[in-house]
Amino acid sequence: MKQIVKTYLRELPVGAIGYVVGYDKIFKGYQGKLLAMGLTPGTRFIVIRQACKNWPVILEINGNLIKLSQPEADALCIEEDE
């Protein structure tokens, strides 16, 4: 059985592929917005740009680009695809 290792989006390099596995309890207020963006558990994504200063994190999901603020990105618990 594959062991799930939860990590944060900010730990992945640009070009990395990952999956959403859940949401951080500390940032629970962002869960509804993330669900509305299509970031449900099991969603596959590619990191297009990492956040720096006030720039958003950009993910590609099914050919669409999604921008996340740093708190929104921190609310995601993800798993990197190997």
N, CA, C and O of each residue as an XYZ file, in Angstrom:
328
protein
N       0.837     -1.180      0.000
C       0.000      0.000      0.000
C       0.884      1.247      0.000
O       1.862      1.322      0.744
N       0.534      2.222     -0.839
C       1.316      3.444     -0.967
C       1.086      4.348      0.237
O      -0.055      4.578      0.637
N       2.162      4.856      0.809
C       2.062      5.747      1.946
C       1.832      7.172      1.443
O       2.547      7.648      0.561
N       0.833      7.846      2.009
C       0.529      9.219      1.628
C       1.372     10.157      2.487
O       1.326     10.103      3.716
N       2.132     11.007      1.831
C       2.950     11.995      2.518
C       2.347     13.357      2.217
O       2.395     13.823      1.078
N       1.780     13.996      3.234
C       1.184     15.309      3.037
C       2.261     16.375      3.117
O       3.146     16.322      3.971
N       2.174     17.332      2.228
C       3.132     18.416      2.195
C       2.387     19.677      1.777
O       1.180     19.648      1.538
N       3.109     20.769      1.695
C       2.503     22.036      1.287
C       2.950     22.391     -0.121
O       4.040     22.023     -0.560
N       2.089     23.110     -0.812
C       2.346     23.505     -2.184
C       3.646     24.293     -2.314
O       4.360     24.146     -3.306
N       3.958     25.122     -1.331
C       5.170     25.958     -1.400
C       6.451     25.126     -1.430
O       7.511     25.653     -1.769
N       6.380     23.845     -1.086
C       7.547     22.975     -1.064
C       7.835     22.334     -2.422
O       8.875     21.699     -2.591
N       6.932     22.490     -3.389
C       7.128     21.881     -4.701
C       7.806     22.853     -5.657
O       7.513     24.048     -5.628
N       8.701     22.367     -6.498
C       9.336     23.239     -7.486
C       8.416     23.466     -8.678
O       7.452     22.727     -8.881
N       8.717     24.484     -9.455
C       7.987     24.743    -10.694
C       8.129     23.522    -11.597
O       9.221     22.970    -11.737
N       7.033     23.108    -12.203
C       7.028     21.931    -13.071
C       6.630     20.645    -12.368
O       6.384     19.630    -13.018
N       6.565     20.682    -11.043
C       6.201     19.481    -10.293
C       4.717     19.162    -10.499
O       3.896     20.056    -10.704
N       4.402     17.890    -10.441
C       3.028     17.419    -10.566
C       2.600     16.894     -9.206
O       3.363     16.202     -8.531
N       1.391     17.220     -8.812
C       0.904     16.780     -7.514
C      -0.597     16.553     -7.522
O      -1.275     16.766     -8.527
N      -1.093     16.114     -6.377
C      -2.512     15.843     -6.179
C      -2.961     16.503     -4.877
O      -2.213     16.538     -3.900
N      -4.173     17.018     -4.872
C      -4.760     17.545     -3.643
C      -5.200     16.351     -2.802
O      -5.885     15.457     -3.300
N      -4.808     16.334     -1.521
C      -5.238     15.251     -0.630
C      -6.129     15.759      0.498
O      -6.741     14.958      1.205
N      -6.212     17.070      0.677
C      -7.067     17.611      1.728
C      -6.772     19.073      1.982
O      -6.169     19.762      1.159
N      -7.214     19.531      3.148
C      -7.086     20.936      3.510
C      -6.552     21.055      4.927
O      -6.914     20.266      5.800
N      -5.698     22.030      5.155
C      -5.125     22.274      6.473
C      -6.191     22.858      7.388
O      -6.878     23.807      7.010
N      -6.335     22.310      8.571
C      -7.376     22.763      9.504
C      -7.207     24.219      9.914
O      -8.196     24.908     10.164
N      -5.978     24.693      9.987
C      -5.722     26.073     10.393
C      -6.327     27.051      9.384
O      -6.784     28.128      9.764
N      -6.331     26.686      8.113
C      -6.819     27.554      7.042
C      -8.200     27.126      6.553
O      -8.520     27.325      5.381
N      -9.022     26.544      7.418
C     -10.310     25.975      7.020
C     -11.220     26.983      6.327
O     -12.056     26.585      5.514
N     -11.085     28.276      6.622
C     -11.919     29.286      5.988
C     -11.769     29.347      4.480
O     -12.653     29.869      3.800
N     -10.676     28.831      3.937
C     -10.434     28.854      2.502
C     -11.000     27.625      1.785
O     -11.013     27.576      0.555
N     -11.457     26.655      2.534
C     -11.883     25.390      1.934
C     -12.988     25.584      0.891
O     -12.912     24.995     -0.188
N     -13.994     26.380      1.180
C     -15.092     26.593      0.239
C     -14.624     27.214     -1.065
O     -15.059     26.803     -2.141
N     -13.747     28.193     -0.977
C     -13.218     28.853     -2.179
C     -12.400     27.864     -3.007
O     -12.513     27.834     -4.232
N     -11.576     27.056     -2.338
C     -10.753     26.075     -3.055
C     -11.623     25.027     -3.745
O     -11.330     24.613     -4.867
N     -12.686     24.601     -3.078
C     -13.610     23.641     -3.687
C     -14.271     24.261     -4.922
O     -14.425     23.595     -5.946
N     -14.663     25.538     -4.822
C     -15.294     26.228     -5.945
C     -14.336     26.365     -7.130
O     -14.771     26.402     -8.281
N     -13.028     26.440     -6.847
C     -12.020     26.531     -7.918
C     -11.749     25.169     -8.551
O     -11.022     25.086     -9.541
N     -12.319     24.108     -7.999
C     -12.092     22.770     -8.535
C     -10.964     22.019     -7.862
O     -10.563     20.955     -8.333
N     -10.442     22.556     -6.761
C      -9.333     21.904     -6.050
C      -9.881     20.931     -4.999
O      -9.729     21.139     -3.796
N     -10.511     19.877     -5.483
C     -11.072     18.848     -4.625
C     -10.046     17.745     -4.409
O      -9.141     17.587     -5.229
N     -10.162     16.978     -3.333
C      -9.222     15.869     -3.133
C      -9.179     14.950     -4.358
O     -10.212     14.556     -4.899
N      -7.965     14.624     -4.775
C      -7.751     13.783     -5.944
C      -7.442     14.568     -7.207
O      -7.056     13.984     -8.218
N      -7.608     15.894     -7.162
C      -7.336     16.729     -8.332
C      -5.840     16.770     -8.619
O      -5.032     17.023     -7.725
N      -5.479     16.517     -9.882
C      -4.082     16.549    -10.326
C      -3.765     17.947    -10.819
O      -4.597     18.581    -11.469
N      -2.564     18.434    -10.515
C      -2.159     19.767    -10.951
C      -0.676     19.788    -11.291
O       0.079     18.892    -10.913
N      -0.274     20.840    -12.019
C       1.129     21.106    -12.327
C       1.439     22.501    -11.807
O       0.672     23.435    -12.039
N       2.554     22.647    -11.110
C       2.972     23.951    -10.599
C       3.586     24.742    -11.754
O       4.594     24.332    -12.329
N       2.970     25.879    -12.088
C       3.450     26.726    -13.179
C       4.346     27.834    -12.631
O       5.381     28.147    -13.219
N       3.952     28.422    -11.515
C       4.761     29.478    -10.891
C       4.579     29.420     -9.385
O       3.462     29.252     -8.894
N       5.671     29.559     -8.657
C       5.620     29.621     -7.203
C       5.475     31.074     -6.767
O       5.850     31.995     -7.494
N       4.933     31.263     -5.585
C       4.725     32.606     -5.057
C       6.048     33.226     -4.617
O       6.928     32.549     -4.087
N       6.162     34.514     -4.848
C       7.276     35.290     -4.321
C       6.741     36.698     -4.083
O       6.073     37.272     -4.942
N       7.036     37.232     -2.938
C       6.508     38.539     -2.520
C       4.993     38.521     -2.610
O       4.354     37.722     -1.926
N       4.397     39.376     -3.433
C       2.938     39.443     -3.545
C       2.391     38.739     -4.783
O       1.221     38.910     -5.127
N       3.217     37.957     -5.447
C       2.778     37.240     -6.636
C       2.037     35.971     -6.228
O       2.391     35.346     -5.228
N       1.016     35.582     -6.985
C       0.272     34.367     -6.642
C       0.983     33.094     -7.123
O       1.859     33.135     -7.987
N       0.585     31.990     -6.546
C       0.980     30.670     -7.041
C       0.065     30.385     -8.230
O      -1.132     30.664     -8.169
N       0.614     29.837     -9.304
C      -0.217     29.486    -10.455
C      -0.105     27.986    -10.696
O       0.990     27.430    -10.787
N      -1.270     27.345    -10.798
C      -1.355     25.913    -11.065
C      -2.095     25.697    -12.375
O      -2.972     26.478    -12.743
N      -1.733     24.636    -13.069
C      -2.494     24.212    -14.245
C      -3.311     22.996    -13.849
O      -2.781     22.002    -13.351
N      -4.612     23.096    -14.083
C      -5.519     21.994    -13.775
C      -6.394     21.761    -15.002
O      -7.174     22.631    -15.389
N      -6.265     20.601    -15.605
C      -7.045     20.257    -16.800
C      -6.954     21.330    -17.879
O      -7.962     21.658    -18.505
N      -5.777     21.876    -18.106
C      -5.574     22.865    -19.132
C      -5.936     24.289    -18.742
O      -5.756     25.209    -19.540
N      -6.445     24.487    -17.529
C      -6.809     25.818    -17.036
C      -5.789     26.294    -16.014
O      -5.279     25.503    -15.220
N      -5.492     27.596    -16.036
C      -4.587     28.172    -15.046
C      -5.388     28.729    -13.880
O      -6.375     29.439    -14.071
N      -4.952     28.401    -12.674
C      -5.616     28.860    -11.456
C      -4.598     29.624    -10.626
O      -3.495     29.133    -10.385
N      -4.964     30.821    -10.188
C      -4.092     31.640     -9.343
C      -4.537     31.494     -7.897
O      -5.724     31.586     -7.587
N      -3.568     31.266     -7.015
C      -3.838     31.139     -5.586
C      -2.968     32.118     -4.812
O      -1.773     32.246     -5.079
N      -3.571     32.804     -3.859
C      -2.777     33.628     -2.945
C      -1.992     32.690     -2.045
O      -2.288     31.496     -1.993
N      -1.004     33.206     -1.342
C      -0.202     32.343     -0.471
C      -1.053     31.679      0.623
O      -0.856     30.492      0.880
N      -1.999     32.390      1.287
C      -2.836     31.691      2.273
C      -3.703     30.595      1.650
O      -3.906     29.549      2.267
N      -4.214     30.819      0.442
C      -4.991     29.781     -0.227
C      -4.119     28.572     -0.529
O      -4.535     27.431     -0.327
N      -2.903     28.827     -1.017
C      -1.973     27.733     -1.316
C      -1.606     26.969     -0.044
O      -1.492     25.744     -0.062
N      -1.422     27.695      1.054
C      -1.073     27.044      2.320
C      -2.224     26.219      2.879
O      -2.001     25.322      3.692
N      -3.440     26.508      2.458
C      -4.608     25.757      2.938
C      -4.693     24.364      2.309
O      -5.415     23.502      2.811
N      -3.962     24.140      1.215
C      -3.981     22.847      0.549
C      -2.963     21.885      1.147
O      -1.811     22.250      1.383
N      -3.397     20.664      1.388
C      -2.468     19.570      1.708
C      -2.372     18.769      0.416
O      -3.382     18.340     -0.142
N      -1.153     18.575     -0.044
C      -0.967     17.934     -1.339
C       0.032     16.799     -1.234
O       0.736     16.647     -0.237
N       0.070     16.011     -2.293
C       1.041     14.916     -2.413
C       1.704     15.063     -3.771
O       1.024     15.208     -4.787
N       3.031     15.026     -3.791
C       3.754     15.109     -5.061
C       3.689     13.783     -5.786
O       3.847     12.721     -5.184
N       3.454     13.855     -7.092
C       3.441     12.647     -7.933
C       4.885     12.245     -8.198
O       5.717     13.091     -8.524
N       5.180     10.982     -8.061
C       6.556     10.505     -8.231
C       6.815      9.990     -9.609
O       7.926      9.554     -9.907
